[in-house]
Amino acid sequence: MLEQTIEKGFEQVWQMFKETDKKLERLFAKTSRQQEETAQQLRETDKKVEGYFAETSRQQEETAHQLRETDKKLEKYFGKVRELDKNWGKLVETLVKPSVAQEFQKRGIAIVGSGQRVERHRNGETIEIDILLTNTDVMIVVEVKTTLSVDDVNEHIDKHLKPFKRFFTEYQSKKIYGAVAYIHVEEKADRYAYKKELFVLGFTANNLVTIKNDSKFIPKIWE
């Protein structure tokens, strides 16, 4: 009787082990399947991420190419603008030169000579004067602008008038006057130039130059 009871107990325990094995097998099978699904999802995600970055890289390259092309077009455009501005400046200088001597003659300054685009080099530096008018004892340094601004006036003073005698040493004994000539003006730069004691030259309706300074004006002598 005892042997039957023990045998039955072993049978029950063995049955429990077999059931547990089946459950564990099903559990591992399910876990393996889920792992495979997860791995597949990760592979799909990797492909999507890789595709995204590839597309982003392509778009960036296209954008960079477009920017390079735009830079080339802008450089070409601004090159033409600079060339046009340079040529236009020369045209304005050509318009100024013929009648400016007559205007200074009216102010008691007899112009005996003139030069256009006068350059000098000294110690690696360069100065360029748009129009240089000469008299027996006076030099008039003229800056010509299509549109005159306050910055143009300041630049003329700092880059041309103040260092003039350092570059043109042969004119040490002469009086140096400054002048600005323009077609258009902004920021009341003409009044500013007047206050800086420069001659102010503008155009009349007949495209002739006129000195706009009144009779009370006394020009500054630049040393």
Phi, psi and omega in degrees: 000316179296320181296323179294321181294317180295317180298319180294321179296317177299320180298318180294317180296316179299320178297319179296319178299318181295318178297319179295319178300317180298317180296317179296321179298315178296320181296314179295323179297317180295317180297318179297318179296317180295321178296318179296319177297317179297317179298320179295318178298319179295320178296319179296319179296319178301317180297318180295316179297317179298318179295321179298312181293326177296317179294318179297317179298319179296316179296320178297319179295319178296318179297316179298319179296317178297321179294320178297318179295320178296318178301318180297317181294318180295318180298319178295319180296309182294330175298317178294322179297315180297319179295319179296317180296320179297313180293322179294321178299318178297322179296316179298318178300320180295325178287325183289314193304315186298321188259350185293325180298320180297322181295319179288332175300322179295335179268010177084014179247103182279114180277124182252351179196160179208152176223153181237135182056055181276122182246147172220147179236138180205123177053042178081000179254156181229140173235138178230123180256126181299305177223130179240115180259137183240146177223170181301327181227007183226141170240134178244118183261113187252127173257127183251129180227141172295311175234119184270132176237168177300320179299323178297319179297312180298320180294321178298318179295312187286322187263341184241310187282313181297316182268008189306308185290340177289329178269320182255074186295338181288349181253025183301327184273354184267156172279135180250119175253153177248151179211151173233139178235144185203163171261313178241158180223145177228160176059025183054038182296334178295318177294323179296317179297321178300314180295333177276008174067039175253149170292139181245118184247124177235176182257144173271180180296337181266016180062030175254148181279141175226145176276122186271350180293141179283178184291343180277350186292134174237116183288151176283141175264121183266124182264000000 
